[in-house]
Amino acid sequence: MLTKDTVQQRIAELKMDYINLQGDMEKLESLGHAGSVQQAVERLEKMEAQLAQLNKQLAAL
């Protein structure tokens, strides 16, 4: 079982990774790397799902 602090830390880390990936994605878009952009979009969607799960865990604590 994760502690409240651990879940909050994981949420914060995931949010930072999400923000960084968004910035990388903007760079890829400007350079015309459509395949890499699609992979980044898929990673963002997975991160959103992880954030939702972590927020549910946090609410349950």
C-alpha atoms as an extended CHARMM CRD file, in Angstrom:
* protein
*
        61  EXT
         1         1  MET       CA              0.0000000000        0.0000000000        0.0000000000  PROA      1               0.0000000000
         2         2  LEU       CA              1.3320000000        3.3980000000       -0.9630000000  PROA      2               0.0000000000
         3         3  THR       CA              1.3780000000        6.2450000000        1.5190000000  PROA      3               0.0000000000
         4         4  LYS       CA             -0.2710000000        9.5750000000        0.8190000000  PROA      4               0.0000000000
         5         5  ASP       CA              3.1330000000       11.2610000000        0.5110000000  PROA      5               0.0000000000
         6         6  THR       CA              4.3580000000        8.6210000000       -1.9410000000  PROA      6               0.0000000000
         7         7  VAL       CA              1.2810000000        9.0120000000       -4.1410000000  PROA      7               0.0000000000
         8         8  GLN       CA              1.6010000000       12.8030000000       -4.0660000000  PROA      8               0.0000000000
         9         9  GLN       CA              5.2680000000       12.5350000000       -5.0210000000  PROA      9               0.0000000000
        10        10  ARG       CA              4.4710000000       10.1910000000       -7.9190000000  PROA      10              0.0000000000
        11        11  ILE       CA              1.7510000000       12.5940000000       -9.1210000000  PROA      11              0.0000000000
        12        12  ALA       CA              4.1900000000       15.5240000000       -9.0130000000  PROA      12              0.0000000000
        13        13  GLU       CA              6.8460000000       13.5640000000      -10.9200000000  PROA      13              0.0000000000
        14        14  LEU       CA              4.3540000000       12.4290000000      -13.5310000000  PROA      14              0.0000000000
        15        15  LYS       CA              3.1010000000       15.9860000000      -14.0100000000  PROA      15              0.0000000000
        16        16  MET       CA              6.6570000000       17.2020000000      -14.5930000000  PROA      16              0.0000000000
        17        17  ASP       CA              7.2710000000       14.4020000000      -17.0990000000  PROA      17              0.0000000000
        18        18  TYR       CA              3.9970000000       15.3040000000      -18.8110000000  PROA      18              0.0000000000
        19        19  ILE       CA              4.9740000000       18.9650000000      -19.1270000000  PROA      19              0.0000000000
        20        20  ASN       CA              8.4110000000       18.0400000000      -20.4740000000  PROA      20              0.0000000000
        21        21  LEU       CA              6.8940000000       15.6670000000      -23.0140000000  PROA      21              0.0000000000
        22        22  GLN       CA              4.4820000000       18.3600000000      -24.1840000000  PROA      22              0.0000000000
        23        23  GLY       CA              7.4460000000       20.6550000000      -24.8250000000  PROA      23              0.0000000000
        24        24  ASP       CA              9.2960000000       17.9190000000      -26.6880000000  PROA      24              0.0000000000
        25        25  MET       CA              6.1870000000       17.2390000000      -28.7400000000  PROA      25              0.0000000000
        26        26  GLU       CA              5.9490000000       20.8850000000      -29.7820000000  PROA      26              0.0000000000
        27        27  LYS       CA              9.5470000000       20.7520000000      -30.9740000000  PROA      27              0.0000000000
        28        28  LEU       CA              8.8810000000       17.5500000000      -32.9140000000  PROA      28              0.0000000000
        29        29  GLU       CA              5.8030000000       19.0940000000      -34.5350000000  PROA      29              0.0000000000
        30        30  SER       CA              7.7640000000       22.1490000000      -35.6250000000  PROA      30              0.0000000000
        31        31  LEU       CA             10.3820000000       19.8860000000      -37.2090000000  PROA      31              0.0000000000
        32        32  GLY       CA              7.7800000000       17.7860000000      -39.0150000000  PROA      32              0.0000000000
        33        33  HSD       CA              8.3360000000       14.4690000000      -37.2240000000  PROA      33              0.0000000000
        34        34  ALA       CA              4.7610000000       13.1710000000      -37.4140000000  PROA      34              0.0000000000
        35        35  GLY       CA              5.6280000000        9.6200000000      -36.3310000000  PROA      35              0.0000000000
        36        36  SER       CA              7.4110000000       10.8100000000      -33.2310000000  PROA      36              0.0000000000
        37        37  VAL       CA              4.5590000000       13.1890000000      -32.4580000000  PROA      37              0.0000000000
        38        38  GLN       CA              2.0820000000       10.3020000000      -32.6000000000  PROA      38              0.0000000000
        39        39  GLN       CA              4.2380000000        8.2920000000      -30.1890000000  PROA      39              0.0000000000
        40        40  ALA       CA              4.3660000000       11.3030000000      -27.8640000000  PROA      40              0.0000000000
        41        41  VAL       CA              0.5780000000       11.6400000000      -28.0020000000  PROA      41              0.0000000000
        42        42  GLU       CA              0.2380000000        7.9790000000      -27.0370000000  PROA      42              0.0000000000
        43        43  ARG       CA              2.6460000000        8.4720000000      -24.1300000000  PROA      43              0.0000000000
        44        44  LEU       CA              0.6580000000       11.5210000000      -22.9780000000  PROA      44              0.0000000000
        45        45  GLU       CA             -2.5370000000        9.4710000000      -23.0180000000  PROA      45              0.0000000000
        46        46  LYS       CA             -0.9090000000        6.7650000000      -20.9120000000  PROA      46              0.0000000000
        47        47  MET       CA              0.3730000000        9.3940000000      -18.4890000000  PROA      47              0.0000000000
        48        48  GLU       CA             -3.1320000000       10.8730000000      -18.2180000000  PROA      48              0.0000000000
        49        49  ALA       CA             -4.4820000000        7.4340000000      -17.3310000000  PROA      49              0.0000000000
        50        50  GLN       CA             -1.7420000000        6.9860000000      -14.7150000000  PROA      50              0.0000000000
        51        51  LEU       CA             -2.5350000000       10.4090000000      -13.2440000000  PROA      51              0.0000000000
        52        52  ALA       CA             -6.2200000000        9.5350000000      -13.0320000000  PROA      52              0.0000000000
        53        53  GLN       CA             -5.3940000000        6.2790000000      -11.2420000000  PROA      53              0.0000000000
        54        54  LEU       CA             -3.0220000000        8.0000000000       -8.8250000000  PROA      54              0.0000000000
        55        55  ASN       CA             -5.6020000000       10.6880000000       -8.0560000000  PROA      55              0.0000000000
        56        56  LYS       CA             -8.1520000000        7.9520000000       -7.2820000000  PROA      56              0.0000000000
        57        57  GLN       CA             -5.6240000000        6.3080000000       -4.9560000000  PROA      57              0.0000000000
        58        58  LEU       CA             -4.9530000000        9.6550000000       -3.2890000000  PROA      58              0.0000000000
        59        59  ALA       CA             -8.6400000000       10.2870000000       -2.7710000000  PROA      59              0.0000000000
        60        60  ALA       CA             -9.0010000000        6.8670000000       -1.1650000000  PROA      60              0.0000000000
        61        61  LEU       CA             -6.2280000000        7.5450000000        1.3760000000  PROA      61              0.0000000000
